Amino acid sequence: MMTSRKKARLAFTSALLLLLISGVASFLVITRLLNSAKWVAHTYQVEVTLGEIQSLLSTASQARTGFVNTGDPSTLSGFEPAKKHIHQKLTELRDLIRDNPVQQGNSLQLEDITLRRIELLDTAVQIRKNGPIEESTMIRLSGENVSAASEFNNSMNAMIGEEQRLLQQRSDLISALWNTAKGILTAVFALSVLLFWIHFRLLTRELAQREETEANARSLSARLLQLQDEERRKFSRELHDSLGQLLALAKMHLSVLIDKNPEDELLAEIDKLLSESVTETRTISHLLHPPLLDEVGVGSAARWYAEGFAKRSGIDLNVDIPDDLDRLPRPSELVLFRVLQESLTNIHRHSKSTRAEVSLRMVPNGVLLRIRDYGSGMAPDTLRHFRSTGTRVGVGLAGMRERVREQGGQLDIQSSPTGTTVCVTLPVPPAAVNDDPFQAAASADVNP
């Protein structure tokens, strides 16, 4: 079965393909339209050339008529240049219609008639140069000239008509091509929009599924952290209530034996080991879930933990936590304490810092926990990925981030080669009092 991602990819690819096809079709249409412009220009050039030939013939004819009537040689000043230009225009005309067999035939006919008219004009000029022209000769030349002029007009009209026919044919073809292209482009555009819309809907669905999966994952992560805290509380209580009590009872019984045998070194060594075991058991129990956290709040629990951490690690720890810090909701206090634990553990394991600072104080509408060290800092690439995706870090930082997010807070980590600062801001309701009805029972479970 095709997944939503594959369907979205198929829709997107199909839309791009259709747009490519429409681009090719547009290119072809534009090319044909440009060609049509050339055809229009070609027809205009043919018509202009024909008009120039007609105009030059008219100039030559007027010069001939003036000379025949007056015999003044000055009237022939434009005759020879007109003849020369007529030959040039006939050559241009042959070049313009060389790709059209029909027009080539019309052009040959027009050229023959034009040359015949020029020959008639030359004949009249030559006769007049020898003296006055007889009336019968004049009538004959005039008749032949009128007949040639009529044939010339007919041939010219045929060429112009052929050009107009070709232009109309090409215009009709372009119009049909343009209408077809418009239909294709409209259909392709509409289909492309539809495919892009399908692609958008599929991506939206996939993003919604991904967000739902991420929400479920965060919920599961939060539930796992909650279960972890509950297990820690349970283990702390078990260590305190069972193992701690058994060790205390064993130490009491051993004290009786020591009183009866005060010189026995083995009993004294066993008593020392039992004392250390009781102390270690109490320490482990408190680290798993300090009773102070339930009894008097995160302020006292944080100070107790920080003092113990400084003694165990040898790190100079400056603690700034007010004695009158208000009680917070139990989930918020637990999150702050776990963040403090994880941050100080990271300082001890990774930062190589000899000193650190811890501050916890109330801010407008919330509480701010700040832990700073003066070690080597985090790698920039690791910090960048943690900020953007929450990846490429250990389980501790990831769990810290999930705990803070679950409570609606913000976790910010600033790091440089001179140290790292962890800031956690949690929102706190106006009445930030830990009035959990199960608080007393929880405290009683931990400290009977």
Secondary structure by P-SEA (a helix, b strand, c coil): cccaaaaaaaaaaaaaaaaaaaaaaaaaaaaaaaaaaaaaaaaaaaaaaaaaaaaaaaaaaaaaaaaaaccccccccaaaaaaaaaaaaaaaaaaaacccaaaaaaaaaaaaaaaaaaaaaaaaaaaaaaccccaaaaaaaaaaaaaaaaaaaaaaaaaaaaaaaaaaaaaaaaaaaaaaaaaaaaaaaaaaaaaaaaaaaaaaaaaaaaaaaaaaaaaaaaaaaaaaaaaaaaaaaaaaccaaaaaaaaaaaaaaaaaaccccaaaaaaaaaaaaaaaaaaaaaaaacccccccccaaaaaaaaaaaaaaacccbbbbbbbcccccccaaaaaaaaaaaaaaaaaaacccccccbbbbbbbcccbbbbbbbbccccccaaaaaaaacccccccaaaaaaaaaaaaacbbbbbbbcccbbbbbbbbbbcccccccccaaaaaaaaacc
